[in-house]
Amino acid sequence: MSASRRSGTTDELGPDEPEREGPDGSDGGSDLLAALLDGMDAALCAFDADGVVTHWNREAERILGWTAAEAVGRQGFAGWAVRKADAEEVEGRLLSAMQAPGRQVHEFALLTKDGGRVLVRTQSAAVRGPDGKPAGVYCAFSEVHAQIDLERSIALSEALFEDASWGVVLVDADLRPAVVNAHAARALGLGRTSVLGRPLGELLAQGVEELESALTHVLAEGAPPAPAEIWVSVRTPEGEQRRCWRCGFVRLASPLAEEPVPLGVGWLFQDVTEAKQGEQEAALLRFRSNQLHRAARAAAECEDPAEAATVHLDFALAGFADHALVDGVVGGSLSDADAAGPVRLARIAATPSGAPGPSVSTGAAGLPTRYAENHPALQCVARAGSVRASAGSVPADQVRSWAESRQWPPDAVHALCAVLRSRGRTLGVVTFLRAAGRSPFERSDATYAEDVAARIAAALDLASAL
């Protein structure tokens, strides 16, 4: 039996089997075995059939402090790596692997060279000779806390991809989903396997650029300091759905490389659409309430009630619409009985059609407007309620003519008409208009427009009474 002090191994050679030398005259097989053993992340030792230590790698030396030269050739662990009182039990459990099928797992305490104790978890299995009979046993071991940390990491990973209540997506370096959990698959509107390997642009209609930019930044620079809120439109079989996701990102790097090699990005997200919409609605309500308050204070300083009406109109436009028109009933007002007959409206005030500026009053005696019979403003008077109109279904090349045929500015795409009512009479209509860059008017917008219309109507009623 010849011992190799460099590798901490002994190689038994048969009488007719000469040692194979490498190009430099060294034992090539022994060097290869030493390199493999020393490169392992786990500590490894081996015993022959008599319980003599035959192999001892560098990780075992790191954990216990005993070098290969000090360990190889010793009979068992007694008195140096294990307390004498425990030696018989430990060696019996290790060597029993020669007679047992498969691998055996044990936990026990080993002694370090400086006298300390280390609790290790071992995996041992028999080493078979050429005749198939047990010739020894190998034992791989690691510190229990390191093994527990590894098991916790694996358990955490499995829990995230199975049971997490938020979306978890592993994105590879090409920015394609490699692993997704069930929650993320539901959020994307597809099955877990259908999402894998597809570009994000096929999954999302909007928000792709922002999301890919965030992923690229994480790959290059690392995780951002705080979660990011990203608005996306998800392509689903039911159509596009607008969602807001609060996203966190972590860069994944291989622990096996000397320098970090990016494996991709861990992307965690939670749907916060309802909360964000609630926040936006609350902020919008506060802003509009402040605008009504400011408009009331400014209108109170106007000597002319007609000017006060245009003040209310100007304050209402901020963040709400691009244009506004006020049309009054020819003759002053209509009772509910008169509203059933033909109605004529005359322009009272309007916002400038060119550069932004304050509304311009044209006086109550303006010429009648040339509204068609089914014009939204006339419908508003007939119903004594709000009317919404939009050019959403009109071809793009006909939108301009759609607006001009209704006597509105050519860039108008969405309209909201609110009736002007005071003292049980209809005084006219206020029309708010939005250009193509804005969304259509909603029910909450109609409520705000009705509040503004009530204030304008009160000012116009006072002007007609003077």
C-alpha positions, 0 to 999 in steps of 0.5 A: 500500500503506497500513500500519496501525501499530496492527495491524502489517498492510498491506492492498492495495486495488484501484483500485475498492475503497474502504476500509470505515470503521467507525462511528467512521471507522476501518478496520473490516476492518483492526481486526478483522484486527488483533484476530484476529492479536493474539489468537492464541496462536501467533506469526504473520508473513506475506510477499508474493510478493516476500518482504516482511513484511506481517503481524506479531502480538503473539506474534511480538513477545513471542518475538523482541522486534521490534515490528510497526512494526519488522518490517512492510515489511522484505525477508525476515529477513536481518540482523535476525531471521536471521543473514545466513549462514542467511538464504538457506536460511531464506527459501528454505524459507519461500517454497517453501511458495508452490509446495508443496501443504498446510502445511510444517513446519520448525525453525530459529533466529531472532534476538531483538532483543537478540541472542539466538537462539530455536529455533522450529518453523514451519508455513507455507502459501501465500496464494492471490490472487483468481486462485488464484495464490500471492500470498504465504505465512504462517508460524505459529511457536512456541518449540520447547520450548513445542511439545514441552511441548504434544506431551508433554502430548498424548502423556501424555493419549493414553497414560493413556487407552489404555495405563495400568495403572490406571483413568483417568476424566475426570468432567465438572462434572455428575459423569458420566464423559466419557472412560474408559480401558480399565482403568477400563471393565473395573473398572466391568464395562462397555464404554468407550462404555457408561460415558459420560454415566451417573450414578455411581449407575448404575455403583456400588451402594455408595460413590457418596456418598463418591465424589461428595463427593470429586469435588465437593470437588475441583471446589470446592477443588482436589486433596486432598493425598494419595490416598483409599481408597474402598470401593465395590460395582460393579454387574456382569452377574455381580452386585455386587462389593465393591472397594477403590479407591485414588483420586487426583483433579486438577481440570481447568481451561480454559487459554483463560479468564482465570479458571480455568473447571472442565472437570471432574475427572481421577480416577485409581484403582487396585484395592487390594482384595486388599492391603487385605483382607490388611491387614485380615486381618493386623490382625484376626489380631493382635487376636485373638491378643492377646485370647487372650493377655490372656484366658489371663493373666486366667483364670490369676488365677481361683481357680474354673475355671468363672469362668475359662471365662466370662473366656475367653468375655468376652474372645472377644466383643470385636469378634467377636460380640454374644452368647455361650452355653455349654451343657454336656452333661447328665451332664458329658460324652459319649464318642464312642460316646455321641454317636450317641444322644440328647443333652441340653444344659443352660445353663452360662453366657450373656452378659446379654440386656439391657445389656452386661456380663460373662457370667453362670454358671448352674452346671453343674446347670442345667435342660435347654435346649428345643432342637429336634431339628435345632438347630445346637448339637445338630448341633455335638455330633453332628458334634464340629465347628463349625456355622454358621447364618444367617437370611439367607433368612428374611423380615425379619418372621420373623427374630425368631421364627427366633431365639426358636425356637432359644432365642436372643436375639431380635436374633440373625441369625447363629450359630456353634457350636463344640464343647467337647472335652477329653481325648477327650470332648465337654463341651458347645457354645459358641454365638456370635451376631451381630445384623443389623448384622454380617456372617455368620460365616466360616471364619476366624471358626470357627477363632478360635471353636474356639481359644476353645472349647478353652480354655473346655473345659479350664477346665470339665473342670478345674471338674468334676474338683474 
